[in-house]
Amino acid sequence: MPPVRNMIVVAVLVAAAAISTLASLPGLRAFAAPAQVSTDAPYLAENEAAMRRMMSGMSITPTGDVDRDFVAMMAAHHQGAIDMAVALLRYGHNERLRRLAQEIIVTQQEEIAAMRLAVGEKLPPPVAAPTAGPNAD
């Protein structure tokens, strides 16, 4: 196995562990900007759930196949980005960010498909595009 591939896997695992550790520190949120409870609470809850799913999905048991392990971790990471972008579409107001979130959804889905195909995995059945939510015009 080439050393560069090993280093990439180790880097991804270390980053995932660091993010997970930081996210679990009780005092960490004290440094964040205060949430506007009336409008931010649903977004923050959805975003936090997306982060938990992503971190859980990235915590894999190595199989000995670096390529498949990479795809498993990165697919979870990309799905996390998609889920966070969907949350922004549901609750965000900035049109530039909303367009960027739409692009994130499309490109991350394409990259997940490309990675899965590269290791011979079948693609999941197509699903409907996420709906915009309360801020849709």
N, C-alpha and C positions, 0 to 999 in steps of 0.2 A: 504494500500500500504506500503510495507516494507520501513523503512527509508533509507536503503542503496540504493535502486533503486531511490528514490527521490534525494539523494545526487549525484548519477551518472548523472542523467538528468541535475541537476543544474550545476554540474561541466562542462559538455559538453556545456551547454548554455553559461556559463561564459567564457569558453575558446574561443568559437566562437565569442562572443562579443568583447573580448579583441583583438583577431587577426584582426577582422574587423576594430576596432578602430585604431590599430597600422598601418594597411595597408592604412588607409585613411589619415594619418598624412603627410602633404606635405614635411616636412623636413626629414622624416625618410629615404628616398632614398639617401640623402646626405651622409649617413654613410655606404652605400653599396659600394662594389668594383665597379669601373667604368666598364661599359659594353664595350665589344669590338663590336662596332656597326656593323662592316662588317659581323661578324659571329654570334654574340649573339642576335641581335635584333629579328630575327624570333623566336628563342627559347624563349626569354624573353616575347614576345608578346603572344605566345601560352601558356606559363606557367602562365602568369598573367590572361589570359582568363579562364584557368582551375581553378585558385584560386577563381576568381569571381563566377564562376558557383558553385563551392563547397560551398563557404560561403553563397550564395543565397539558395542553396539546404538545408543547415543545419539550416537556419533560418525558423523554422516551428512554427506554432501555436499549442501549446499542445492540444491534443485531449482528455486527461483524461485517455488514455491507454498508460501507461509508456512504455510497450513493443513495441507497434507500433511506438510511438514517437522516441524511441531509434533506432529502425530499420530505420526509415525515415532519422534521422540525420546521422547515421553511414553509411548508403548506400551512401548518398551524399558525406560523407567524404572519403569513400573508392573509389568512382568514381573519386573524385578529385585526389587521389593517382594514379589511373589508367591513367587519362588524363595527369598527369605530367610525368609519366613513358613513355607514348607514345611520349611526346615531347622530352624526352631524347633520345629515340630510333631514332627519326627523325634527331636530331641535335648533339647528343653526339658522342664522339670518344673513350672514355675509355671503353675497352672491358669488364672489370669487372663490371663497372656501367651498361653497356648495358645488361649484363646477369642478374644483380640484377633487373633492370627495367622489364625484361621479367618475372622474378619470381614474382615481385610485381603485375604485371597485372594478372597473373594466380591466385595467392593466394587471391588477393582482390576480384576478380570475384567469386571465390569459397565462400568467406566469405559473400559477398552480397547475393548469392543464399541461403546459409545456414540460414542467418538471416531472409530472406523473407519467406522461407519455415517454419521456426520456428513459425512465426505468421500467417501461413495459407495463405500467398499471393501466387499468381501464379507467375511463373518466366516469364520474357519477352522472346520473341523469340530469338534464338541464332543469333549472328551477326558475320561477318567475323573478323578475327584477324586484328588488325591495321597493316598497312604497315610501313616499316622502314623509308622510306623517303630518303633524299639526301645522307646520309652516308652509305646506304646499299651496301654491297659488291656483 
